[in-house]
Amino acid sequence: MAKIRVKNLLIRTYIGFNPEELVNKQDVIINLEIETDIPNSAIEADEPLDIFDYKTITKKIITLVQDGKFKLLEVLTKNILDLIMSDQKVKWARVEVDKPHALRFAESVSMEMEATR
């Protein structure tokens, strides 16, 4: 079993339900942890043989977030988690999405969700 981490993926999206949030994109910061098996054939050949492709899933997440409109941080986080878990190679995943400056005196607010197969 191996754990893949994608750290501090910064994407702009529509997030929130206040009037200004509905028309102005904001930054979100996404952190992922994904557990998957790495086949011995991939290790022995030093080739991406039947491995989980973190580059492909990251591109899909970027598209989902950039093209979407989300009122709730919970919905955005769940959608990302569902996208990751749609790959059968994923055994476990955790997603954390930060919304910087969501509260006046806080650096950010974050939502974290995880799933196990």
C-alpha positions in Angstrom: 0.0 0.0 0.0 1.2 3.5 -0.9 0.0 6.9 0.1 0.0 9.7 -2.5 -0.3 13.3 -1.3 -1.1 16.4 -3.4 -0.5 19.4 -1.3 -1.8 23.0 -1.6 -3.5 22.8 -4.9 -4.7 26.4 -5.5 -7.7 26.8 -7.7 -10.2 29.6 -8.3 -13.9 28.8 -8.3 -17.3 30.2 -7.3 -17.8 29.2 -3.7 -20.4 30.6 -1.3 -23.9 31.9 -1.3 -23.5 35.6 -0.4 -24.3 37.9 -3.3 -20.6 38.8 -4.0 -19.6 35.1 -3.8 -22.1 34.2 -6.5 -20.4 36.5 -9.1 -16.7 36.5 -8.0 -14.4 33.5 -8.1 -12.4 32.9 -4.9 -9.4 30.8 -4.1 -9.7 27.4 -2.6 -6.8 25.3 -1.4 -7.1 21.5 -1.8 -5.1 18.8 -0.1 -5.5 15.1 -1.0 -4.3 11.9 0.5 -4.9 8.7 -1.5 -4.0 5.2 -0.6 -3.5 2.7 -3.5 -1.6 -0.4 -4.3 1.5 -0.3 -6.5 1.9 -3.4 -8.5 5.2 -5.2 -8.4 5.3 -5.1 -12.2 5.4 -1.3 -12.1 8.2 -1.3 -9.5 10.3 -3.9 -11.3 9.9 -2.2 -14.7 10.0 1.4 -13.4 7.1 2.0 -15.7 3.6 3.2 -15.0 2.0 -0.2 -15.4 -1.5 -0.4 -13.9 -0.8 2.3 -11.3 -3.1 5.1 -10.0 -2.3 8.2 -12.1 -2.2 11.2 -9.8 -1.6 13.6 -12.7 -4.8 12.5 -14.4 -6.9 12.8 -11.2 -5.4 16.2 -10.4 -6.4 17.5 -13.9 -9.9 16.2 -13.4 -10.2 17.9 -10.0 -8.9 21.2 -11.5 -11.6 21.0 -14.2 -14.3 20.1 -11.7 -13.5 23.0 -9.4 -12.7 25.7 -12.0 -15.9 24.9 -14.0 -18.2 24.5 -11.1 -20.3 26.7 -8.9 -20.7 25.6 -5.3 -22.7 27.2 -2.5 -21.4 24.9 0.2 -17.8 23.9 1.0 -19.3 20.6 2.0 -20.6 19.9 -1.5 -17.3 20.9 -3.2 -15.4 18.6 -0.9 -17.7 15.7 -1.4 -17.7 16.1 -5.2 -13.8 15.9 -5.2 -13.9 12.9 -2.9 -16.4 11.1 -5.1 -14.3 11.8 -8.2 -11.2 10.3 -6.6 -13.2 7.2 -5.3 -14.6 6.6 -8.8 -11.2 5.0 -9.6 -11.3 1.4 -8.4 -7.5 1.5 -7.7 -8.2 3.9 -4.7 -8.5 2.1 -1.4 -8.9 5.1 0.8 -8.9 8.9 0.3 -9.1 12.0 2.3 -9.8 15.5 0.9 -9.4 18.8 2.7 -10.6 22.0 1.1 -9.7 25.4 2.6 -11.5 28.6 1.8 -9.1 31.4 2.7 -10.6 34.5 4.4 -14.1 32.9 4.9 -14.2 34.4 8.4 -13.1 37.8 9.4 -10.5 36.9 12.0 -9.5 33.5 10.6 -6.9 32.6 8.0 -9.3 30.1 6.5 -12.2 27.6 7.0 -11.7 24.1 5.9 -13.8 21.0 5.3 -12.3 17.5 5.4 -13.9 14.2 4.3 -12.7 10.7 3.8 -13.9 7.5 2.3 -12.7 3.8 2.3 -13.4 1.1 -0.2 
